[in-house]
Amino acid sequence: MYLVKSRKFWLNLSRIALSLAALVLLLREVGGADVWWVLQHADLDCLGAACLLFLLGIVIRVFRWRVLFHSLGMSPSFRLLLKLYLVGNFFNTVLPSGFGGDVVRVVELTQQERGTIPGAATGASAAVGTVIVDRLTGILSLMALGLLVLPFSPNLAPWLVWLFVVLALGGLLGGALLLEGRLLRWMTAYLPSALSLAGQGKLADIYAVVSGAGAPAIWSALTLSTLFNLVNIVIYWLCGLAVGIDVPLSFYFVLTPLLSLTLLVPISVGGLGARDWVAQPLFGSVGVPDVIAAAMTLSVYAVTLAVGLIGLAIYLVEGLAGLWKRTEKDGKV
């Protein structure tokens, strides 16, 4: 057990080091002092508006998560899910990959809501499964929005158009197969129980939640995801305006999905490094200087971290309150 924990510690440490090294290398390449100057002169009104919209986006995502729980016959309180989303958002900004906060959400929810849902899935499986569907519907909606707006996005480089079309269509197809369930169950039916999506193992329990939410819940989640993604695209646009980027809003319907995918890179801490490097050729294709592009992606991270501090405050306050209760209890025994 110690060896496993030790490996995980060093793996996470190496991921953080790689993310920071990629960011430092980029800043050396484009000029860190110039990027800092741009950030110092950023429009604070735009960044403030982006922070408020980020909070609105979290509220929308909480409604989406709650819809998925209701489809499973569970009804955790809105207040609890909002708290977990705010806490998870903070950990998404400081843990390797952009889904470290999802793990925190699952762990915290499993500890606080120990009920079960009908069928084989346990409360823990429901927590994991709903988080997966929560994320998946968001990505599918974002890709679909980009494809819809793509014909109205002028002056995009051909390579960027083809890159987005391939990724979006592939993502939509893969996501649809994942939610539909039957094909993947058939493909994994003869695998060992621990790896099969059709057996009685933990993975199968989780997949029962992913594929069993039902069409009404999925469509509701996709609708809320579309609303959230529109808000998210405006956030990116505002961060671009804050550092002086003047490109059509339609460009961000292509840019935002591609940059959002970098959050899934396991060597990235909250997208740092990975998102900044990916943004360079994307913004370069519409004539945005590298320095300005780097300042824009760092401003997105700053907005995310600023809102994430709310989650950190909640996490610390609740941790101290729990410690105080345990101390009081021990004192009475």
Backbone torsions as a table, in degrees:
resi	resn	phi	psi	omega
1	MET	NA	-42.9	178.6
2	TYR	-61.9	-40.5	-179.6
3	LEU	-63.3	-40.8	178.8
4	VAL	-63.0	-46.5	179.6
5	LYS	-63.1	-38.7	-179.9
6	SER	-64.8	-42.6	178.7
7	ARG	-62.6	-42.7	-179.6
8	LYS	-63.6	-40.0	179.2
9	PHE	-61.3	-49.2	-177.9
10	TRP	-69.3	-32.0	176.8
11	LEU	-66.0	-46.0	178.6
12	ASN	-64.8	-38.7	178.9
13	LEU	-63.7	-40.0	179.2
14	SER	-68.0	-34.9	177.3
15	ARG	-65.2	-42.7	178.0
16	ILE	-62.5	-42.6	-180.0
17	ALA	-63.6	-41.3	178.7
18	LEU	-64.0	-41.5	-179.8
19	SER	-63.3	-46.3	-179.6
20	LEU	-67.9	-37.1	178.7
21	ALA	-63.7	-40.8	178.0
22	ALA	-63.2	-39.8	179.2
23	LEU	-67.4	-44.3	179.5
24	VAL	-62.4	-42.0	179.2
25	LEU	-61.6	-41.9	179.0
26	LEU	-63.9	-44.5	-179.1
27	LEU	-64.3	-35.4	175.3
28	ARG	-67.1	-35.3	-177.8
29	GLU	-69.5	-44.0	-174.6
30	VAL	-96.4	-16.5	-178.9
31	GLY	106.0	92.3	-176.8
32	GLY	-60.8	-38.2	180.0
33	ALA	-64.2	-38.7	178.8
34	ASP	-67.5	-40.0	177.7
35	VAL	-62.6	-42.7	179.4
36	TRP	-62.9	-38.5	178.6
37	TRP	-63.5	-43.0	179.2
38	VAL	-62.7	-42.4	-179.3
39	LEU	-66.2	-36.8	178.7
40	GLN	-64.0	-29.8	-177.9
41	HIS	-102.0	15.4	179.4
42	ALA	-66.9	151.2	179.8
43	ASP	-74.6	109.4	-177.0
44	LEU	-69.2	-27.6	177.3
45	ASP	-63.9	-42.9	178.0
46	CYS	-64.2	-42.2	-179.6
47	LEU	-68.6	-36.7	176.7
48	GLY	-64.1	-42.3	177.1
49	ALA	-63.6	-37.3	177.9
50	ALA	-63.4	-39.0	178.3
51	CYS	-63.9	-42.7	179.0
52	LEU	-64.4	-40.9	178.0
53	LEU	-67.1	-33.2	177.8
54	PHE	-62.9	-41.5	176.6
55	LEU	-63.1	-41.7	176.7
56	LEU	-60.3	-41.2	178.9
57	GLY	-61.1	-38.1	178.2
58	ILE	-64.7	-41.5	178.5
59	VAL	-61.2	-42.3	178.5
60	ILE	-62.5	-41.9	-179.7
61	ARG	-67.6	-31.2	176.4
62	VAL	-65.1	-43.5	175.5
63	PHE	-58.6	-41.1	179.8
64	ARG	-63.1	-45.1	179.9
65	TRP	-62.4	-40.3	-178.6
66	ARG	-66.7	-37.8	176.6
67	VAL	-57.7	-42.0	-178.8
68	LEU	-67.4	-38.5	176.0
69	PHE	-65.3	-40.9	179.9
70	HIS	-61.7	-33.5	179.4
71	SER	-66.7	-18.5	179.9
72	LEU	-100.5	6.1	-179.4
73	GLY	80.1	18.0	178.7
74	MET	-113.2	150.4	-177.2
75	SER	-141.9	63.6	173.6
76	PRO	-62.1	149.3	-174.6
77	SER	-68.1	150.3	177.2
78	PHE	-59.8	-39.6	-178.7
79	ARG	-60.6	-44.2	179.7
80	LEU	-63.4	-46.1	-178.2
81	LEU	-66.2	-36.6	177.4
82	LEU	-63.9	-44.0	178.4
83	LYS	-60.0	-44.7	-178.8
84	LEU	-67.0	-35.5	178.7
85	TYR	-67.9	-40.2	179.0
86	LEU	-65.7	-42.7	178.1
87	VAL	-65.7	-44.6	178.7
88	GLY	-61.3	-36.4	178.9
89	ASN	-61.5	-38.9	177.3
90	PHE	-63.5	-47.2	-177.9
91	PHE	-68.0	-26.0	174.6
92	ASN	-63.1	-28.1	-177.4
93	THR	-86.2	-16.1	-174.1
94	VAL	-121.8	-8.8	178.2
95	LEU	-101.9	152.5	177.3
96	PRO	-55.8	133.9	-175.4
97	SER	74.3	164.2	-178.2
98	GLY	-91.6	13.4	179.1
99	PHE	-124.7	16.0	175.4
100	GLY	-61.5	-34.7	177.9
101	GLY	-66.8	-26.3	176.9
102	ASP	-65.1	-37.5	177.0
103	VAL	-63.6	-42.1	178.1
104	VAL	-62.0	-42.4	178.3
105	ARG	-59.0	-44.6	-178.6
106	VAL	-63.4	-47.8	-177.1
107	VAL	-62.5	-47.7	-178.1
108	GLU	-64.8	-42.3	-178.7
109	LEU	-67.1	-39.3	180.0
110	THR	-63.7	-36.5	-179.8
111	GLN	-71.7	-33.5	-174.7
112	GLN	-93.5	-25.8	179.4
113	GLU	-121.8	97.8	-174.6
114	ARG	-100.9	16.1	177.4
115	GLY	-72.4	168.5	177.4
116	THR	-116.7	165.4	178.1
117	ILE	-111.3	162.2	179.8
118	PRO	-58.7	143.0	178.0
119	GLY	97.9	-159.6	-173.6
120	ALA	-80.8	-24.0	-172.6
121	ALA	-70.1	138.7	176.2
122	THR	-92.9	176.7	177.3
123	GLY	-59.8	-37.3	178.5
124	ALA	-65.0	-41.8	178.2
125	SER	-63.3	-38.9	178.2
126	ALA	-63.2	-41.3	179.3
127	ALA	-62.2	-47.8	-179.6
128	VAL	-65.5	-47.3	-177.2
129	GLY	-61.8	-43.2	-179.8
130	THR	-68.2	-33.6	176.7
131	VAL	-64.9	-40.5	178.6
132	ILE	-63.4	-48.0	179.6
133	VAL	-65.1	-37.3	177.0
134	ASP	-56.4	-49.9	179.3
135	ARG	-67.9	-42.9	-174.5
136	LEU	-64.2	-44.7	179.6
137	THR	-64.6	-32.2	176.5
138	GLY	-64.8	-44.3	-180.0
139	ILE	-67.1	-42.9	-179.6
140	LEU	-62.3	-43.6	179.3
141	SER	-63.7	-40.5	-179.1
142	LEU	-64.5	-41.9	178.1
143	MET	-65.7	-41.3	179.8
144	ALA	-64.5	-40.3	177.8
145	LEU	-61.1	-43.5	179.5
146	GLY	-61.0	-42.0	179.0
147	LEU	-65.3	-37.3	-179.9
148	LEU	-66.4	-37.8	-176.4
149	VAL	-88.3	-17.7	-175.6
150	LEU	-51.4	-44.2	179.7
151	PRO	-63.4	-18.3	-178.0
152	PHE	-103.9	13.2	178.9
153	SER	-101.4	101.6	-174.6
154	PRO	-76.9	156.0	169.8
155	ASN	62.8	27.5	175.0
156	LEU	-83.4	140.0	178.0
157	ALA	-63.4	140.6	-179.3
158	PRO	-54.8	-39.9	-179.0
159	TRP	-63.0	-34.3	179.8
160	LEU	-70.8	-39.6	178.6
161	VAL	-61.5	-48.8	-178.4
162	TRP	-66.6	-39.0	178.0
163	LEU	-59.5	-45.9	-177.7
164	PHE	-67.9	-42.4	-178.7
165	VAL	-60.9	-45.3	-179.2
166	VAL	-63.5	-46.9	-179.5
167	LEU	-65.6	-41.9	-177.4
168	ALA	-67.3	-47.5	-179.4
169	LEU	-65.5	-40.8	176.9
170	GLY	-62.9	-41.9	178.8
171	GLY	-65.3	-42.4	179.6
172	LEU	-64.9	-41.3	178.8
173	LEU	-65.8	-46.9	179.7
174	GLY	-63.1	-41.3	179.2
175	GLY	-65.2	-40.5	179.2
176	ALA	-63.5	-41.7	178.5
177	LEU	-65.5	-37.7	-179.8
178	LEU	-65.4	-42.2	-179.4
179	LEU	-74.5	-33.0	-178.1
180	GLU	-67.9	-44.3	167.8
181	GLY	94.7	-42.2	-170.0
182	ARG	-63.0	-42.6	-177.5
183	LEU	-64.6	-45.7	-178.2
184	LEU	-68.9	-33.7	174.9
185	ARG	-64.0	-43.3	179.3
186	TRP	-63.4	-40.3	-177.7
187	MET	-68.7	-28.5	-175.7
188	THR	-108.1	8.0	-173.8
189	ALA	-60.8	-31.5	-174.6
190	TYR	-99.5	7.7	176.4
191	LEU	-79.4	162.9	174.8
192	PRO	-55.5	154.1	-174.9
193	SER	-54.5	-36.7	-178.0
194	ALA	-67.2	-22.1	-177.3
195	LEU	-110.0	-11.0	-174.8
196	SER	-81.9	140.6	175.1
197	LEU	-90.9	-2.8	-177.3
198	ALA	-113.3	-3.3	-176.4
199	GLY	-90.0	-150.0	-177.6
200	GLN	-113.3	13.1	-178.3
201	GLY	-80.3	179.3	-179.5
202	LYS	-63.0	-39.7	-179.9
203	LEU	-63.2	-39.2	178.3
204	ALA	-66.8	-37.2	177.4
205	ASP	-62.1	-43.3	179.3
206	ILE	-65.2	-42.4	-178.3
207	TYR	-68.5	-26.8	175.5
208	ALA	-61.8	-33.5	176.8
209	VAL	-74.2	-43.9	-177.7
210	VAL	-60.5	-44.9	-175.3
211	SER	-93.7	-3.8	-174.7
212	GLY	-111.8	12.3	-178.9
213	ALA	-64.5	-30.1	179.5
214	GLY	96.3	148.3	-176.4
215	ALA	-58.5	-44.5	-179.5
216	PRO	-58.5	-43.2	-179.8
217	ALA	-67.5	-40.4	179.8
218	ILE	-63.9	-44.6	179.4
219	TRP	-65.4	-38.0	176.0
220	SER	-63.7	-42.1	179.2
221	ALA	-64.9	-39.4	178.3
222	LEU	-66.2	-37.2	177.5
223	THR	-64.0	-46.6	178.2
224	LEU	-66.4	-34.6	177.1
225	SER	-64.2	-39.1	178.1
226	THR	-62.5	-43.5	177.8
227	LEU	-62.5	-45.1	178.5
228	PHE	-61.7	-44.0	-177.1
229	ASN	-66.3	-33.3	174.3
230	LEU	-62.7	-41.7	176.2
231	VAL	-63.5	-43.1	-178.1
232	ASN	-64.3	-39.3	178.0
233	ILE	-63.7	-40.1	177.5
234	VAL	-65.1	-35.2	176.8
235	ILE	-60.4	-47.3	178.3
236	TYR	-61.6	-41.5	179.3
237	TRP	-62.2	-43.1	179.2
238	LEU	-64.9	-39.4	177.4
239	CYS	-65.3	-34.6	175.1
240	GLY	-66.6	-45.1	177.5
241	LEU	-60.6	-36.1	-177.4
242	ALA	-60.2	-31.2	-178.9
243	VAL	-106.1	11.5	172.6
244	GLY	91.9	18.3	177.5
245	ILE	-84.5	121.7	-177.7
246	ASP	-117.5	81.6	175.6
247	VAL	-126.8	157.2	-178.2
248	PRO	-58.9	146.7	177.6
249	LEU	-57.7	-31.6	-178.5
250	SER	-60.1	-29.2	178.8
251	PHE	-61.5	-33.8	-177.1
252	TYR	-72.4	-17.2	174.9
253	PHE	-69.9	-23.2	175.0
254	VAL	-93.7	-40.8	-177.1
255	LEU	-65.3	-47.7	-173.2
256	THR	-59.6	-45.8	177.6
257	PRO	-59.9	-42.2	-177.7
258	LEU	-66.8	-40.4	178.4
259	LEU	-71.9	-33.1	179.8
260	SER	-65.5	-33.7	179.7
261	LEU	-63.9	-25.7	-180.0
262	THR	-67.2	-19.3	178.2
263	LEU	-66.2	-19.4	-179.7
264	LEU	-86.3	-6.5	-179.9
265	VAL	-68.0	119.8	-172.8
266	PRO	-69.9	-8.1	178.7
267	ILE	-99.8	7.8	-176.1
268	SER	-108.3	139.3	174.8
269	VAL	-98.4	103.8	-179.9
270	GLY	59.9	25.9	179.9
271	GLY	87.7	-7.3	-179.2
272	LEU	-60.2	135.7	179.8
273	GLY	86.7	-63.8	-177.9
274	ALA	-63.9	-50.4	-179.5
275	ARG	-63.6	-37.7	-177.3
276	ASP	-67.1	-39.7	178.2
277	TRP	-69.8	-42.1	179.7
278	VAL	-63.5	-34.8	-177.4
279	ALA	-67.2	-26.1	-175.4
280	GLN	-58.6	-57.0	179.6
281	PRO	-68.8	-30.1	179.6
282	LEU	-64.8	-49.4	177.6
283	PHE	-70.9	-34.6	178.5
284	GLY	-60.5	-29.9	-179.2
285	SER	-66.4	-19.5	177.8
286	VAL	-114.5	18.6	171.5
287	GLY	84.1	16.1	178.8
288	VAL	-85.8	127.3	-179.8
289	PRO	-60.5	151.8	-177.9
290	ASP	-59.4	-39.2	-179.2
291	VAL	-60.5	-44.9	-178.7
292	ILE	-68.0	-39.3	179.0
293	ALA	-62.2	-42.5	179.0
294	ALA	-65.0	-39.7	178.5
295	ALA	-64.4	-36.6	-179.4
296	MET	-64.9	-48.2	-177.8
297	THR	-66.9	-34.1	176.9
298	LEU	-69.4	-31.3	176.4
299	SER	-68.6	-34.8	175.3
300	VAL	-62.6	-43.3	178.3
301	TYR	-64.3	-39.1	179.8
302	ALA	-63.1	-41.3	177.8
303	VAL	-63.2	-45.2	179.9
304	THR	-61.4	-43.8	-179.0
305	LEU	-67.6	-39.4	179.9
306	ALA	-59.3	-45.6	177.3
307	VAL	-70.4	-33.6	179.5
308	GLY	-62.8	-26.1	179.3
309	LEU	-63.9	-25.4	174.3
310	ILE	-63.0	-45.0	177.9
311	GLY	-62.9	-39.5	177.9
312	LEU	-61.5	-43.2	179.6
313	ALA	-61.3	-43.9	178.7
314	ILE	-61.7	-44.6	-178.1
315	TYR	-61.8	-43.7	-179.1
316	LEU	-69.5	-43.0	-179.4
317	VAL	-62.7	-45.3	179.8
318	GLU	-67.4	-35.7	177.6
319	GLY	-64.9	-43.5	178.6
320	LEU	-67.1	-37.8	178.6
321	ALA	-64.6	-42.0	177.8
322	GLY	-64.2	-40.2	178.0
323	LEU	-63.5	-40.0	179.6
324	TRP	-64.3	-41.8	179.6
325	LYS	-64.6	-42.1	179.5
326	ARG	-65.1	-38.9	179.3
327	THR	-64.9	-42.4	179.0
328	GLU	-62.5	-43.4	-179.0
329	LYS	-63.5	-44.5	179.6
330	ASP	-63.4	-33.4	-180.0
331	GLY	-68.8	-27.5	-178.3
332	LYS	-85.0	-21.8	-177.5
333	VAL	-74.2	NA	NA
